[in-house]
Amino acid sequence: MNSLLILGIVLAAIIIASFWWRDASRRRSLPCPTWLASMLDSRWSDALLGTQATLDHIGLQPGQRVLEIGPGPGRLLIPAAKRVLPGGEVVGLDIQPGMIERLKARAAQAGVSNLTTILGDATQPNVLPESVDVIFLCTVLGEIPDREAALLQCYTALKPGGILSITEIFPDPHYQSRATVQRLAESAGFRLQAIHGPWYFFTANFVKA
Ligand SMILES: C[S@@+](CC[C@H](N)C(=O)[O-])C[C@H]1O[C@@H](n2cnc3c(N)ncnc32)[C@H](O)[C@@H]1O
């Protein structure tokens, strides 16, 4: 077998597995496994996944109270914690204990002290109503089987005028289009504020009216 054929078979297997994962995630929770976290916090991930551009598009300000749903190992949440200083704080809510442990370890290593974590599900976040200025999700929405319920919880947790920010990156297997993100957010009661970036790497910001 020549190497081109092997490469083709591997690529086809990855594509089939991605489609299966995307489809199965509609019915049950199949989050990005903890062993894949090293792809999110490697030294190339910031450049490849546009970490600083995403944070710019979310538009964080000093003093804000910010919640990230599905922070994983904290690629975005750790620099976000620095951006909301002085006076601000960030909270990371993730469904997997392994991700929370990795996030805590990386935050401690980075000397970040205004970051706390919640182990839980986006559909039952255990966050006080109207207690958060900004909620953001990056490559997470499609991993949540009941996306409508999760966005309703975001609406409840945000202060009036608060911002919901959703970033999607293609070819994440769980990628959600701009139209889908807008439809889901508007169904939960949000109003579109702005969409930054092209279809394959966009951040959509919504306001709680
Ligand atoms: C692909 S990773 C993205 C990590 C991070 N947002 C980033 O962009 O680097 C998806 C994360 O969402 C979390 N997640 C998936 N479903 C969730 C749910 N229902 N509630 C909370 N977190 C969830 C996973 O455990 C994982 O850490």
The ligand as an ORCA input file, in Angstrom:
! r2SCAN-3c Opt
* xyz 0 1
  C     -13.784     21.849     22.276
  S     -13.608     22.214     23.982
  C     -13.405     23.976     23.903
  C     -12.567     24.539     25.033
  C     -12.385     26.067     25.008
  N     -13.655     26.756     24.924
  C     -11.491     26.507     23.868
  O     -12.018     27.033     22.878
  O     -10.280     26.330     23.983
  C     -15.265     22.036     24.595
  C     -15.388     22.133     26.109
  O     -16.782     22.228     26.458
  C     -17.046     21.386     27.557
  N     -18.468     21.014     27.541
  C     -19.091     20.205     26.654
  N     -20.398     20.078     26.968
  C     -20.614     20.842     28.072
  C     -21.763     21.119     28.878
  N     -22.967     20.579     28.611
  N     -21.620     21.942     29.951
  C     -20.395     22.482     30.241
  N     -19.283     22.252     29.517
  C     -19.384     21.437     28.441
  C     -16.088     20.215     27.353
  O     -15.878     19.499     28.549
  C     -14.838     20.914     26.849
  O     -14.017     21.335     27.900
*
